[in-house]
Amino acid sequence: MELFLGSRLNILALGIPFAIFGRSLGYQDESVFVVALVGLVPLAERVSWVTEQLAAHTSKTLGGLLSATFGNITELIVCLYAIHDRLYRLVQLSMLGSILGNLLLVLGMALFVGGLRHKQQTFNRTVGTLNGGLLMLASLAILFPAVLHLNHETADLAKDLLVSRFSAVVLLCMYAASLIFQLVTHPELFDDEQTPPPPPILPRSPRSSAEASPVASKPFEALRRHSPAGGAHPRPSPVERSRLPSVADSDAEIDDDTAIQVSLGFWASVSCLVGLTACISLLSDVIVETIKEGAKSSGLSGVFISAVVIPIAGNAAEHAAAIVFAYRDELDIAIGVAVGSSVQIALLGLPFCIVYAWFLRRQLTMYFEAFETAALVGSVFTTLYLINDGKSNYLIGLLLIGAYLVICAGFLAHSDEELESPLDDT
């Protein structure tokens, strides 16, 4: 019942049946488009909640990875339907908008909210360094096709496709290598909960152990009493850590705001994610089919809706998860969700769409227009510069939000013929 009654946003889910069956019932595409967008919000928020339940049964690194992965389900499904309909610019702009939204808006809101409660927060710099390097690689893969176009060196589509498909394969390989690095070969670099060091070994007294000083042996007797077979303390599982207070706070009352209530088991969480993904898939199909009419009726350009409106609705999961984790002073997970989500879109989502379109013989490339490429590269550099020292406060969050608003203003004036922007008709 927590899945259906655990959020006030679930009231918006009442419009999902109307969005799915509205066109067959004869309703206007504009109305169906708006209701479908609104219906994505509670689904994305519930995906965030279920993923948090699933992450409670795993490590922090894997939990952040799962949150980012399922948070990107909405944009990925929308893009797959758009590829079938040959709406290539919708695919590119949705992916770009998702990267920018996660990198600037989601991360900015998380740092701002976390900074309001905590004067200064710290996080693992290794996470930021790795994600920054991956984002720089993706930026280069997107930058070079635009530069080649400016130099008139890729005048035909065949060369664009060659460069884009080769770059997509390289990015997919690099993302797979980063997963192996994080989860298999170097997981200790991303875990801020290191196993406590063993107690110091005191020099032996010339007396026998039976005659040893009782004062000196008390710490070791306490360790033997509270550890199995006199060994070291076992490291608690993530589920146990979520239920038990820390040692330092054993005499204090547990803060209800920071306690994670585990309501779903591992397989129950997986089953809920499958069902939610199926509902998102149905709504994504409706959005792709009605986006042009929705753009005309709203007075906004198709570019703005594709790069800003759809990603914001789809990123509700990242918004909820990252803000909650930052509020709890778990900034490593918040950054893993926000920045990690951008990395996934840049190195997994967009390259996968390129390869998927290649398989379907669709002509999707990684060539973005100059404004879009500049927005991506500038956002990556801005974010990496602000978080490179491993410390954060609310002002850094505000700066990221401000950068996102400036880019949104640019998208509002940006237009594209393929998406039939109404701004071009005036």
Disulfide bonds with the S-S distance in Angstrom:
none
